[in-house]
Amino acid sequence: MSECLFCKIVAGEIPSKPVAQSDTAYAFDDIAPQAPVHVLVVSKAHITSADEIASTHGGVVDDLVLLAQEVVELEGVRESGYRLVMNVGRDGQMSVAHLHMHVLGGRRMEWPPG
């Protein structure tokens, strides 16, 4: 997807601050962090959202979660706790139409988010 921001980041066309990666996912620091730790974990393949996941996508969601587990270990928030968030659609506050997960930690999370 030539116009997709996250596809361009995965391809290295737009710089990012990498945190970790696997064969099918890439994790990098969010440019507008909402917590002391705010890392985006994106699928390397363009999938529009979690709503588009099908059995043909293999273990892509599994891999996002496994990479998120690596991220929380690297960022030092595994023991204190963290939040994994996947937004879907306009009402879900999805700002980039590419499957991704937010890893948030480093402070106590509020509900509703502030």
N, C-alpha and C positions, 0 to 999 in steps of 0.2 A: 504494500500500500504506500505509494510514493508520497502521499500527502499526510500520512499519519505521523504525529510527533514521536510516539514511542517507537515506531518502526525505524525512524531516522536516528533515534538515540541508540537502539540496538545495533544498527548498521554502522555506528560511529560517525555519522554525518553531523550530529549535534553532540557537543561535549557533555559529559556527565561525570559525576564522581562515583565510580563503581564501589560497591560494597562486597558483592559476591556474585557468582554465576554458576549455572549448570549447563548441560547440553540444551535444555529447552527454556530456561528462564534467566533473567538478568535482574540484579538488584542494584539500585543506586539511590543516593540521597535525594530527597524531594527538595526542589528549589524554593519552596515556600513552606517550611516545616511548621506543623501544628503541635509539635511536642519536641522535647530535646532529642529524641530519636524519632525520625520520620523517614523511612526508607520505602521506596516503591519497588515491588517485585512484579515484573512484567513478563508475559510469555514472549519468547523470541518470535514465534509465529503470530501473524496477525489474526486474532480472534476478537470480534467486536466487543463482547462482554460475557459475563458468566451466563447470561440468558441464551447465548449462542452455543454453549458447550454441548457436544454430542458424543456418543460412544466412539465415533471415529477420531476423536481428539486424544485417545489413549489416556495417559496419566498426567495430562498437563496441569490439572488442578492439584493433584498429589504433589507434583514437582514444585509448584508455587509454594505450597505449605512446607515442604521439606527445605526449600531454599530459605523461606522465612524463619524456620527453626535455626538454620545456620546463621542468619543475620542477627537474631536475638542473642545468640551465643557470642558472636563477634562484637556486638554493641554493648554487651554486659547487662542486658535486661531480662534474661531468661528467669532468674530467680525472683526478681521483684515483680514481674508480670508485665504484660504488654497487650496490645489490642491488634487484631487482624481485621481489616475492613475491606470489603469488596462492594463498590458502588455500581449500580446498574440503572441506566436511563437518566433522563433529565430530572425527574422527581427524586431520584436516589443520589443526586449531586455528582453524577459521573461527568467529569469535564473533558476527558480524553477517551474517545471510543476505541479502546484497545484493552483487552483483558489485563487487569492488574490488581494488586493487593497492596494496601497500605499497612506498613508495620509501624505502630506507634508505641512509644514507651519512654521511660526516663522520668516519669512523674505519674501521680495518681490520675487516672482518667475520670472525667466527669460525665454524668449523664443527665440531661442531654449534653452533647459536646458543646463546649463554650467557644 
